[in-house]
């Protein structure tokens, strides 16, 4: 508080002669000299009439002193040690005070200090030097604890002395070290370091004292986390992490099927399903109860369609599944691309009702487009759920008809036959989802695995654990995870790993921050490895508005390249207008999309061999494979496909349709 003035370290020479803190009084002739209060003067004035005891501030408690010493202290007043007449008691008192502040209270007794003060007529500098140079053990600084420390690594902290009875420590560091001299160090390195430090001398004891002398070790280097060993250990002992995206034509029953599977696996309780049933009946959509598990927004429930990526999770015998339910309506294809770009495997849901499969598989249907998109985005394992087969009385003929049409198309899209599995299911009634169906109409001709068994057999792709951290931001939150500051980012760790208290940089705007907390599936974790979806709390970001969906969180020492022009090898899909140099497109990369234009058509390539057929073609049409250069309207963060496959793919769309997809071969600028 302001009214309690700290006078401990004041430099009284800074005050002018005109400053008068107390009234001049003849009773205290030294008031102007010392600038102290009358009470303080009386307290610290030496008075021989007070049984010749020093003030408690400088007295020491001696234990088990010899009896002769006690008798020596009780001499008659005529024989007591008195200062010379030309040296005032105040000067001797002040000198004793200065000596105590430097050498401490337990090394020299009062008699020795008083004698040396009187010998040098109150000159504390000479008195201190005399004591330190006498036959008494010399104070030594603390020996370093580590033999590898250099003398430059030890910091000696100094502070100004209090000249007028300031609070002192009863035991100074010098005294502590003198007491430790009985046990010399056995290390030659310690002895050498101590010898170097002993060369430090006290040049001005009046203005400087050793208030604290301690070894200041080097800050230990941050332990490098071996993410590869952690990743290997998890795969040996724990369940593997796998991201699954559910795709398919609108009204194929994706949300209902996955909602029922979450219910059967215990993720959703029976009470929640009962509540959804009651609420859906009120709006005349009783069959949408399971779909409302994933369709949470009011607009999605009113319209009866999925509009954005819905995330959930469940477990199989060997896998931790991160579920992403993608929208099937063509207006929300960009959201579907966002989900597919984060997935490792895919589940294609097709409706088996008459006319429903044909509308999705025909021209303009989303069954075709979704299958092509997930393959071009790097997904090579696919499960096909033939849904609503109960409405067709579990017809084997209808099931075979659908399989016969889809197999050649999926093989042409790039899926191998061994990587595609067909499963007949009923999402509404839950047949053949978690447990094998017991319906005789189905079991009489199908004896294959259930849908969750097929998902459990998926193999996770190879992870880039040794690559620097790349964390794609898919969503941004504030004031969550119990935080009072910072920002929370949800996304997928594409490469590397992450632990709390890691310094990161968010690209492309180069916002630096510190990761304070990591959550995986709502549980705080000490480490997160590539392949996992996590929510991280980042503190220290100055401008939160510079962080957007599509930003990349990177290791501070290895940020991702930022560019506006990239070169890529693409495959052209169905399109109504050929691609020319200068064509405007929408570039989709991970969870980010930005306007772009085709700035150069470099080469036309052979589909099978990849050899150059034609240089600088005038245009690209359906089915062409080519090398092009794309210029984006803003800076984006990308990686070349050869360096990091997980972040080396992109998609081009025009006028609401996907016209091409490819891989990044070079970052131009």
Secondary structure, DSSP 8 states (H G I E B T S, - for coil): -TTS---TT--GGGS-TT--SS---TT-TTHHHH---HHHHHHHS--TTSTT---TTT----SS--HHHHHHTT--TTTS----TTS-HHHHHHHHHHHHHHH-SSSS-HHHHHHHHHHTTT-HHHHHHHHHHSSS--------SSTT--GGG-EEEEE---SSS----SS-HHHHHHHGGGS----HHHHHHHHHHHT---S-TTT-EEEEEE------------HHHHHHHHHHHS-EEEEEEEEESTTSSHHHHHHHHHHHTTSS-HHHHHHHHHHHHHTT-GGGTTGGGT--SHHHHHHTS--S-EEEEEE-SSEEEEEEE---SGGGHHHHHHHHHT-SEEEEEEE-STTHHHHHHSTT-HHHHHHHHHHHTT---EEEEEE-GGGGTT-HHHHHHHHHHHHHHHHHHT--GGGEEEEE-BTTTTBTSSS----HHHHTT-----HHHHHHT------BTTS--EEEEEEEESS-TT-SSSEEEEEEEEESEE-TTEEEEEETTTEEEEEEEEEETTEE-S-EETT-EEEEEEE--S-GGG--TT-EEEETTB---EEEEEEEEEEE-S-SS-EETT-EEEEEETTEEEEEEEEEEEEEE-TTT--EEEES-SEE-TT-EEEEEEEEEEEEE---TTT-GGG-EEEEEETTEEEEEEEEEEE--
